[in-house]
């Protein structure tokens, strides 16, 4: 008779309400759980497919009672077809030097990150992060993570993207870039690079986190086609924009959490 050790119970917690970082005047709540131990990567994979995101050693998903604006979104990389604008962005950035680096924070990265936060998100909590906070964001990870650096041919760091490796693709955790080079559209280029990298790795998806249709800062995520959104615990094609495409998805919709928990138990 073989002995099978009991599976350690996994706990989920709900955070207190906080101001929404995407939509003024709204409050957000999240369900969170720890990623730790030998099962961290497999748990992260399952929860990510259920609409969760990672920050440090925590996986989280929105559960706001009266709002469902946050829609989990991912790009189907093998079928991706760049638009005319995206092709132009690829040409403009063909000279960049791109390196996948271990998740190690540097002063050079932090200086670019800090300037990006002050200009783009000056009223947000991340604008006051110290180097030690930034280092924790980059290095405090229980799974396979890299930081992709985008450099000018002369060597200057122009952008970076903290990226998680998953069983079926890559997850863009956080990106930042030099805002003095708007003509390069470095944020879009980082996503295009991740798409090409997923294809090279013979994987399937680029996870972009949450698409918030009402937020101008999030509008770019719906411009990569084909994409999928999570609806009722199932990934479905994003075919149209507007309330009809997102009304039953995302923040505050309990099926997202139930679906993720069902995936975890499988």
CORMO-V977097 format. One record per backbone hydrogen bond with DSSP energy under -1.0 kcal/mol. CO is the residue of the C=O (numbers start at 1). NH is the residue of the N-H. Records with the same first field share a line. If there is no record, write none. Layout:
# CORMO-V977097
CO=NH / NH
This chain:
# CORMO-V977097
13=32
18=28
23=26
26=20
28=18
29=63
30=15
31=61
32=13
33=59
37=40
39=43
40=44
41=45
42=46
43=47
44=48
45=49
47=52
48=51
53=60
55=58
57=35
58=55
59=33
60=53
61=31
64=67
70=251
71=211
72=230
73=208
74=228
75=77 / 206
77=80
83=87
84=88
85=89
86=90
87=91
88=92
89=93
91=94
93=96
97=151
99=149
101=147
102=104
106=110
107=111
108=112
109=113
110=114
111=115
112=116
113=117
114=118
115=119
116=120
117=121
121=124
124=127
125=128
126=129
130=134
131=135
132=136
133=137
134=138
135=139
136=140
139=141
144=165
146=163
147=101
148=161
149=99
150=158 / 159
151=97
152=155
156=152
158=178
159=150
160=176
161=148
162=173 / 174
163=146
164=171
168=204 / 205
169=166
170=207
171=164
174=162
176=160
178=181
181=184
182=185
185=189
186=190
187=191
188=192
189=193
190=194
191=195
192=196
193=197
194=198
195=199
196=200
197=201
198=203
199=202
204=77
205=170
206=75
207=172
209=73
211=71
212=215
215=218
218=221
219=222
220=223
225=81
226=76
227=238
228=74
229=236
231=234
234=231
236=229
242=245
243=247
246=249
250=253
253=256
254=258
255=259
256=260
257=261
258=262
259=263
260=264
261=265
262=266
